Amino acid sequence: IYRDKCLSVILTGMGSDGSHGAVHVKEKNGVVLIQDRHSCAVWGMPASVYKAGAYDMILDLEGLAKKIQEKIGQYELAIKVS
């Protein structure tokens, strides 16, 4: 539905199910952000997305917060214009 307006954020955690969703988001030209290894309690979930190559940026928690705010602002502007 949201295609290039979809924003996915993969945070610390175990498992690899997030990589499946991230691949689908990237297939529709959405944005996938992953938490960096150093700020993760468990690098498992972000690592699985990293290994799949299904991400746009790797950021620490502060960087993630800033990028999420930036993307939301861009999406709101695109909605107002259209």
Secondary structure, DSSP 8 states (H G I E B T S, - for coil): --GGG-EEEE-S-SSSHHHHHHHHHHHTT-EEEEE-GGG-S--HHHHHHHHHT--SEEE-HHHHHHHHHHHHHHHHHHHHH-
